[in-house]
Amino acid sequence: DIQLTQSPSFRSASVGDRVTITCRASQDISNYLAWYQQKPGTAPKLLIYAASTLQSGVPSRFSGGGSGTEFTLTISSLQPEDFATYYCQQFKSYPRRLTFGGGTKVQIK
Amino acid sequence: EVQLVESGGVVVQPGGSLRISCAASGFKFGDYTMHWVRQAPGKTLEWISLISWDGDSTYYADSVKGRFIISRNNNRDSLYLQMNSLRTEDTALYYCTKDDRGGLRAWAFDIWGRGTMVTVSS
């Protein structure tokens, strides 16, 4: 199975901060990576797919990068509504074993 | 509006069975591969099963293989998960979700339901 390791697990930040989250894959997954945002009590929301393509309707302060085994999700200027948990997911092994990362909780400093 | 609505989650005893459902609306259900993803309390997301748009192909995570069965009824725009031999570790919120494009290839899950809670406890 392809393992995804996210870092950090927790990130304290203030409104206006630039925040970067990393997702590392246990093997080369090319650009078959998606990022999701989940707020408490709600379903995950797709932010980015194909490592760097912004989903329609997602604010441009979100950006994704990387390929191969190392990927990043960056929020250029953190807004109050961005405090949430973020997950990466790989699609290289589609249709089998579509693993998620362990999550990164972005909380208010 | 594109929507997925799960139902059927209850408290069930270990070793028991349960079928949960997902009703789709707002898109051509029969064109999309569908999935079940679960999330245990305070844990990360876990993909557990896929069914192709035509129902001919199914895949399962090792954690549920041989116990869970995914199915769909395209005439009723509905997805199902039959859960047998339930264990306490199956306790989770179960989400229904869809591929972001038709066929049997995807880059992401673009629409998610709100989930249905399954609790396995004696």
HADDOCK unambig.tbl for C-alpha pairs under 7 A between the chains (distance, minus, plus):
assign (segid A and resid 32 and name CA) (segid B and resid 107 and name CA) 6.40 0.50 0.50
assign (segid A and resid 34 and name CA) (segid B and resid 108 and name CA) 5.83 0.50 0.50
assign (segid A and resid 42 and name CA) (segid B and resid 114 and name CA) 6.37 0.50 0.50
assign (segid A and resid 43 and name CA) (segid B and resid 112 and name CA) 6.28 0.50 0.50
assign (segid A and resid 43 and name CA) (segid B and resid 113 and name CA) 6.59 0.50 0.50
assign (segid A and resid 43 and name CA) (segid B and resid 114 and name CA) 5.32 0.50 0.50
assign (segid A and resid 44 and name CA) (segid B and resid 112 and name CA) 6.88 0.50 0.50
assign (segid A and resid 46 and name CA) (segid B and resid 109 and name CA) 6.96 0.50 0.50
assign (segid A and resid 46 and name CA) (segid B and resid 110 and name CA) 5.71 0.50 0.50
assign (segid A and resid 49 and name CA) (segid B and resid 107 and name CA) 5.87 0.50 0.50
assign (segid A and resid 49 and name CA) (segid B and resid 108 and name CA) 5.92 0.50 0.50
assign (segid A and resid 50 and name CA) (segid B and resid 107 and name CA) 5.98 0.50 0.50
assign (segid A and resid 91 and name CA) (segid B and resid 107 and name CA) 6.27 0.50 0.50
assign (segid A and resid 94 and name CA) (segid B and resid 105 and name CA) 6.97 0.50 0.50
assign (segid A and resid 96 and name CA) (segid B and resid 59 and name CA) 6.30 0.50 0.50
assign (segid A and resid 97 and name CA) (segid B and resid 61 and name CA) 6.07 0.50 0.50
assign (segid A and resid 98 and name CA) (segid B and resid 47 and name CA) 6.00 0.50 0.50
assign (segid A and resid 99 and name CA) (segid B and resid 46 and name CA) 6.83 0.50 0.50
assign (segid A and resid 99 and name CA) (segid B and resid 47 and name CA) 6.47 0.50 0.50
assign (segid A and resid 100 and name CA) (segid B and resid 45 and name CA) 6.21 0.50 0.50
assign (segid A and resid 100 and name CA) (segid B and resid 46 and name CA) 6.64 0.50 0.50
assign (segid A and resid 102 and name CA) (segid B and resid 44 and name CA) 5.39 0.50 0.50
assign (segid A and resid 103 and name CA) (segid B and resid 44 and name CA) 6.30 0.50 0.50
